[in-house]
């Protein structure tokens, strides 16, 4: 999730305000056990970060932009966490961290949460980096707190159809159908008649 769809946040906190970015990343270590990992960015006399189970003290974001308004991007691979801010980048390699760092941070991230002690984050978004191919009539994992986008080259009046079915954790299903008639029409199953 975090590797293919980086998380972006916006802050307008200045140094020495003691504002805090606090984000938790949930992973499943064995397919069933949830483990939250936390990234914090502190706006003290300098701007520093900590990564739970990895860093043993605050690490400095050296040469960070002096602009108060900042856009942050966080992405992850199996080997490292990348922090980007206003086109500057810092990398934290899990193998350089504490004993459990790689164990807890390498797995696939399943959920992201802005924590209640966060005082700096003003906005958050997560979007795909690139378009991906798919197989018709097969399921893809997607959480609807992130908008789903589709591309089509179907022309108005072509009679072609786009149909997307949504399935919840409760096993209930619904869907959206778009008919490329003239004019185009849509149906939301279990909602529109």
Secondary structure as UniProt FT lines:
FT   TURN            2..4
FT   STRAND          7..11
FT   TURN            15..16
FT   STRAND          19..28
FT   STRAND          34..43
FT   STRAND          47..51
FT   TURN            52..54
FT   STRAND          59..60
FT   TURN            62..63
FT   STRAND          70..76
FT   STRAND          80..85
FT   TURN            86..87
FT   STRAND          88..93
FT   HELIX           94..96
FT   TURN            99..100
FT   HELIX           101..105
FT   STRAND          109..114
FT   TURN            116..117
FT   STRAND          121..126
FT   TURN            136..137
FT   TURN            144..145
FT   TURN            156..157
FT   STRAND          161..167
FT   TURN            169..170
FT   STRAND          173..179
FT   STRAND          185..188
FT   TURN            189..191
//
